[in-house]
Amino acid sequence: MSEVARLRRIRRYAVPRAMIERSAERRAAGDWRGACAAAAIDVRLDLAEIARRRDTEIADRVEDDLRHLVPDLLRWHAPRVRGRTTLAPDHRLVLAEYGMDTLYAATPPWLINGPQRMTLRFGDPRPREQPFICTDFPHIGFWRHVVQPWTRARHLWDDRRTGELRERCGGDAGRAPFFHPDGTPLAAGELPAADPGPDDPVARTEWATLLHERGAIDEAFAAAGVDLAPPGGGDGAHRPFGPYDQLARMPLALTRLEPEIRRLGGGRFQVPWTVQSILVLDHDGERLRVELAEPDHYWEWMQGQGADVPVLPDAAWRRPPDLDLLRAGAMPPEALHPLVRDALFPAFPVPSGTPSGPPDPVVPTSVRVRCGGEWHEAAFRDGVLEIPHTARERDREAALIALGGEPGGCFAAERAWTTGRGRLPKKWRDLRRDLFDRFHHGDAGGVMRMLDLGLDPRVRDEHGRTLLHVLALLPEPEPLLSRLLAAGLDIEAVATSEWSRELPRTPLHRAVEMDGPEELVRALVDAGARIDLLDDEETTLPRLIDRAGRRDLGWLKERVFAEHPDLEDY
């Protein structure tokens, strides 16, 4: 997946329009807790306890900040796993400081594909473990236990400061880089063809960015007024990309590095990029020096030179994904978060009554499928995938498959939809991805709308997961569970594990290991889900409960052993 396509999926699904609208409604009513709930952020702080433990003044300051918190905007800007659409796990975003304690938002723990709920806390944000890169997914690699100071980045979450975004991404009072004030892109002839100098900060941002995108790395850093140490270190024989390639791949906001680090008080920071590429930034009070460290092993770096070097927040070094998407033509300005759109494009025309934010889901009424030398129209109607074939033709195709043949045309497309095996028409492939992405980011309303529009719920993804397997990703999955069971979905359907294709899981297994709500686990058991199944490693449900650290499911362990005492030996 290209970076533009990934960013587009983040902006399309990660913060649904309904979430933005519900959160704004609760904020307008003065209900900051309701706004957090609408944005899938759990509040784990007590103002009364803060007043008792600290003092009333501190509690009042915290409450004032919470009244101005825009939780859906916080989620919009939260760091993501590189190469994925999901939140970077085990990150703590420090929003405000009150002496020794802080108000901070925590991303979900450890599971990069688990539920995307965040938590809001008060206290010490420092993790017990040192930051490290998790290589359970070697092709990705993601950093855990990272503290990102957002105390100087209130424009990312505080409704009193959101208008600062334009200047903080390299713009000025009039416009954002590469765009006119109304959101219209600059023509090629309107962009700088040479270094405009420091008197035009927006044009200078554009010039440094253009140089960086052309691969002129040394010239780009020089244009931004940043000293770049000659890249080197290590033999590089086992690295797929050289140091200049890594610098070219990083979406650096070059002209913002120095002022953002100065806001943080200067000093030394690091940007963990890959297992063997770490950007080190050193501000001595006057100049910023940047070096790409390439240790042979990241853990040697973290235990040595990088042990006491804080991580630079993404917002301080990364180009705004929204501007990159708009420049690529992958998203219109009206699809932005309304507060982001208003900050970037002060003259953008907003028609009265027009909804703002990511688009609502759409289900195509039909798709053309090549079948037996002809083009057939297949369509979703009333929750059923219909193909233009008679019962007799279906019987003939079933007989062919029973004899070892492969289905073709419409029948192949139908099987790919209902089993996850085979090739789907592109429209249906995109539709399936749309549906599972909405599950992944907790958009229950969007899922319901797709089903209301006639989508066949019997779909499986490439891992064989049904919609029952991903229910644990939704904040309130029980209403949808009833609907899916009524539609005939198999409660014992088997899909592969998130971690290995060799560990089959039922919807109940998935609800347990993916930290699904206890109410969902009870509902699955009450609906008849088997509790005595073993996977290929002979893992019992009680052992899976222990492995997942589910202290809320002791009742289920007791029930398994009471009804199936033979499983106590496993």
N, C-alpha and C positions, 0 to 999 in steps of 0.2 A: 504494500500500500504506500503510495506517495505521501510526503509530508502534507501537501495541500489537501489530499483526500482525508487524511487523519484529522487535520484541524477542522475540516468541514463537518466531519461526523461529530466531533466534540461540540461544535457550536450548534449543531442541529438537534442533538439528543441530550447532552449532559445537563442542560438547564432548560427544561421544556417551557413553552410559553405559558401554560397553565400554572406552573410553579411560580413564574415571575409575577403573573397577575394575582394569584392568591396571596403571595407574600406582600405585594404592594398594597393590597386591600387591608391586610392585617396591620401593616405599618401605619397606614392612614388612620386606622382606628385606635392607634396607640398601643397595640398588642404586639410587643416585640417577641414574646414567647410564641404566639401564634404564627408570626412571620417566620421564625426559625423552624417551627414544625412544618410549615408549608414548603420550606426549602430543604427538608430532610436533614436538619441539623438538630441533634438532641442536646438539650440544655442540661449540663451537669454542674450547676452552681446554684448556690442559695444566698440571696442578698442578705437575708436576716443573719445567716451564719457569718458572712463576711463582716457585717456590722459588729457582731459579738466578738469575733476573733481579732479583727483589726480595729476599725472605728467607724462611726457613722459617716464621716466625711468620705472615706475610701468607698464605702458602699454606695453613697450618692454619686460619686464620680463614675463608678462602674455602671450604675443604672443609667446615668446620662449617656454614656457611650453605647449601652445596649439599645436605648431608644433611637439612636441614630445609626445603628447597625443595619446594613442591607444584606441579609443572609444569602439571598440568591445571587447578588453581585459578588460576594465572597466566594461562593461556589463557582461562579463564572471565571474568576481569575485564579482559582486554586491550581497548584502544580499538578501536572499529569505525568504518567509513566511515558517515557520516550518510546514512541512506536505504538502506543495504545491510546485509547480514549479515556481510560480509567484514572482515578485520582492516584497520585503517588502515595503509597502506604506509609504509615508511621511518620508523617511529617507534622510538625507543630508550627502553626502560623501565629506568631506573637502579635496581637493587635494593639495592645496598650499596656503600659507599665505603671504600677502603683507601688513604688518603693521596691521591696523584695519580691512582690507577687505580680502576676500578669494576668491579663485576659487573653486567652489563646484558643484557637480552633485547631482541633486534631483531625487528621484524615484517618480513614479506616485502617485497622491494624493488618499487616502482613499479606492479606489476600488481594492480589491485583485485580482479580476478576470477581471479587465478592461484592456484597451490598455496598453501595456508595454513600452510606450515611456518614456524616461528620458529627463531631461533638464540640460543644462550647464549654470551656472550663476556666476556672480561676485558680491560680497557684503557681507553682514552679514548673515551667515547661520542659526543663531539662530531662531527657530520657535517661533511663538507668544504663542503657547500653551506648557504646560509642557508635557514631555514624559508620555504616558500612554498606557495601554494595552487595545486593543479593543476586547470586548467579544461578538460582534454581531455573531461571529461564535464560540460558547463556546467550541467546540471540538478542536479548533485550538488556538485562542487567538493570536494576533499579536501586537507588539509594534509600536506606531506611534509617529511622531514628535521627532525622534531620530537623533542626530548629531553624526556621526562617523568620528573621525579625521584620515584621511589617509595621513596626511602630512609626516609621518614617514613610509609610505608603498608605496613608489613610484614604487616598483616592480610590483604593481598591475595595473599600468596604463601608466607608463613612459617608452618609448622604450629605454632610456639610462640605465635603471635599472632593466629590466626584468630578467636578468641573476642572480639576487640575490635571486630569488624564492627558489632555491634548499637549500640554507643556511637558509633562513627564515622559512622553514618547517622542520628544524631539520637535514638537510643534511650537507655535507661538500664539499670541492672542487672536490671530485671525484664522489660522488653518492648521491641519495636521499634515505631516509629510506625505507627499505624492498626491494630495487631494486639494480641491477647492473647498471653501467653507460649506458648500451645499452637498458635499460628498461626491461630486463629479471628479473622476481621476484626471490628473494633469496629462496633457498630450506629451508625446515624446519631445517635441520642440520646446516645451515649457520647463523641462527638467534641466538642471545645470550640466554644462558640457565641460566645465573646469571648476577648480576649487573656488567657491565664492568667498572664502575667508570667514572669520569669526563674526562679522557684522550681520550676517544673514543666517541665523541658527537653523532655520528650517531647510534652506537650500543646502547648508553644510551637512545636515543629517542625510538628505537625499544623495548628495555626492558621495559621502563615505559608504552609504548602503550600496549604491551602484557599483563602486569599486570592489566592495566585499563580494557582491554577487557575481562579478566578473572573474573572481579569483585573484585579484590584485591585492593580496593580503597586506603586504608591507605598506603599500600606498594608502590602503583604507585606514589602517591604524594611524598612519602619519596624518592623514586628513582629519582624523578625530582628535588629534593632539595627544595620543596615547603612545607610550614607548613600548615597543614589542621586542622582547628578548629573542635572539636568533633561536628558532626551534631546534631541538636536538635532544639527546639522551636516549640510552638504550640502543640495542643493535637494530631494532625495527624489523628484523627478518620475519617475525611471526605476527606482524601487525598488518591488517588488510588495507589500512589507510595511513599515509604519511602525515607528519604534523601539520603541514600546510593544508592538506585535505581535511583534517579534522577541524582546523580553524575555519575553513570555508564552509563546512557543514553546520557549524554552530550558528543559530540565528541571533547573532550579537547585535545589540543596540549600541554601536561603537561610541557615538557622541554622547550617550547618556551614562557610560561607565564611570567617568571621573566625577561628574556632579552627584550621581547617586551614592557613590562610595563616600564622597565628602559629606553628604547628608547623614551617613551612618557613623561619622566621626573619623573616617580615614582608617589607616592601618592595613592589615593583611587579611585577605579573604580567599576562598577557593570556590570553584564551580566544578563539582564532580560531573563529568560528561560521560565517560565510558569506564570500563574496567581499567584501562591503561592510558587514559587521557584526562588530566585534571588541570583546569585553568587556574593559575595562581595570580592574584592581583594584589599589588603592593602600592599603597598611596602614602607618600612620605610627608604629606602636607602641602606639597606644591605640584608634583607630577605623579602620574599614574604609570606604573610599570607592569606589564603583563607578560607572563611566561606560561608556556604549555609544558607541564611536567608529564613525563611518560614513564612512570616507574614500571619495572617488570612485574611487580605484584602490588595491587592496590592496598593490601593489608600492611605491607611494609611501609607504604606512604602514611597510612592512617595511624600506625603505631610510632612513626618517626616524625618526619617533617610536618605532616599534616595533622598531628594529634591535637594541637591547640588552635588550629586555624578555623574560624567560623565559616559556615557556608553562606555565600552571597545569595540573597533572595532572587528567585527567578525574575521577579518584576524589575530588578535593578540591572540585569544584564541581558535579558531576552527582548527581542523585538516583539511588539504586540501582535499576537496571532491574528487579531481582527483586521489589522491593516494589511498583513500579508495575504489574508484570504480575499479582501476586497481588491487588492492589486491584481491578484490572480484571476479575478472575475468569478470566483467560486461562491460568492455570497453577496447579496445586495445589502446596502446600509440598513434597510428596514428590518432585516433579519437579526440585527444586533440587539443586545440588551438595550432597552430604551435609555438608560442612564449613560451607557457607553456611547450610543449613537449621538445623544445630545451633547456630550462632552467633546467628541471628535469633530462633529459637523454642526456647528452652531446655527448654520443657515439651512439645514436640511428641511425641506418642506414635509410636514407631517399632516396628511389629510385628516380631518376630523372623523372620528369613529373607526379609523383604520387600525386593526390590531398590530401590535409591535412585538418583535421577538421572533424566535425560531418558528418555522412554519408548522402547521398542524399536519398530521399524517394523511396520506392519500393512498387509496387502494385502486389500482388500475382495473377498469371494468373487464378488460379482456387482453389477451396477448396472442400473437400469431405463432403457431408452432408448425415446423416443417414435418409433414407426416405422409409417408408413402408417395412422395413426389408431388404432394399438394400442400397448400397452406391452410391450416385449420385454425379456427378461433376457439381458444379455451378461455374460460372465465370463472370468476368466483361469484356465486349467487347464493345468498342466504346461508352462508357458512359452509358451502360445499364447492369443491373444485369440479367443474363440469367440463367434460370433453365431448365433442360431437361424434360419439360412437355408440352403436346399438349394443344391447345385451349379448347378441350373438357374436359381434366383433370382440367384445370383452372376453367371452368364453374361448374364442379362438386364440386370443393373445395369451390367456392363462394356460391353455394347453401347450402353447409354444414354449412358455417359460418353464412349465413342468418337465418338458423334454430337454431342458438345458439351454434353451435359446435366450436371447437378450431382448427385452422390450424395445420398441422403437417409437419414434414420433410422439404422439400425445401420451401414449402409455408410459414411455420413458420419462417424460416430464412429470407425469402424475406420480410415478414411483419416486422420483428424486424429491418431490415435495413432501411426500408422506414417510420417506425412510431416511432422507439425508444422503442417500447414495446416488451417484449419477450427476449429470449436468442439467442444470435448470436454465430456461430462457433468462436472458439478462434482466428483464423487468422483474421476474419472480425472484431472481437471486438478490437484487437490490431490495425488493420488498421483504424478503426473509431477513436480510441484514437489518433493515429498518425496524422490523418487529422485535428482534432479539436485542438490538441496541436500546430500544425503549424499555424493555425489561431490565436490561443491565443498569440503566440509570434511574430506575424506579418510577418511570412514567406510566403509572397504572391507568390514568385517564386516556393517554394516547393509545395504549393497548386496547382498552375497551372500545375506543372509537374505531380502531381498525377492525375489530370483530363486528361491531355494529354495521360497518360498511360492507360486510359480507365475506370477510376473509375466512378461509378454511383453517380452523385451529389445529388440524391434524399434522401440521408442519413439523419437521425435524431439521435441526441444523447439521453441519458436517460431522459433528461428534455424536449424532444420533439423539441429541437431547430434545425432548418434547417441551411444550409450554409448561407442563407440570414440573419439569426439572428446574426451571428458572423462576418459579414462583417465589422462592426464598429471597429474590432480589428486590421484590416489591415491599413497600412499607406496610400495606394492608392487603395481603394476598387472599384472604378467605373468600370474599365475594367472587373473585375470578376462579378460585378452585371449584366452587359449586358449578359455575358455568361450564368449565372445561370438562368436568366429570359428566355433566348432563349431555355434553356434545359427544361423549363416547370415548374420551381419551383413556388409555390404559394406565391405571395407577401403579402397575408393576412394570411399566416399560423400562428397559435397561439402556443406559447411555454410558459412555466412557467417562472416567474421572477427569477433573480439571488438570490433574498432575500426570496421569499416565493413561494411555489407551488400553492398558491391560487390566484396569480396575473398574469393572462395570458398576454403575450406581443406579438405583431406583430413585424416584422423586423423594421418597422418605430419606434415603441416604444423603441426597443432595441438600435437603432442608437442614439436616443435622450438621454436615461438614461445612456448609456455607454460612453458618450462623443465622439461619432463618428464624423468624419469630417462633416462640414456643407455641403460640396459638395455631400456627400452620402445622407444626409437627403433630399436635393433638388432633387437628382436623383430618390430617392424612391417616392417622391411626384409626380414628373413628370411622373414616370412610372405607376401611378395610385393608389398608396397606399392610403387607406381611412384615412382621418384626423378627422373623427367624432366619432371614436370608443371609448367606455368606457370599463374599466376593471371591475373586480368584486367589486371593491371599488368605482365604478363610477368616476374614475379619468379620467379627460379629458386630451387631448394632451397638451393644454396650462398649465394646472396644473403640468403635468409631466415636462414640459420645465422649469417651475419655480423651482420645487423641485430639478432638476438637475443643476440649476444655469447656464443655457444656455443663455447667453446674446446675442449670435450670431444668435438666432432663433426667434427674435422678428417678423420678416416677416411672420413666420409660424403661430404665435399666431394671428396676424392680419388677416391672411387668414382664419383661423378656425372660428373666430368670424364673419367675413364678410359673409362667406358661410353658417355658422350654428349658427345664433344668439341665438338659444335656448340653446346652451351650456354655455352661459355666466352665467346662474343660477347655474351651477355645481361648 
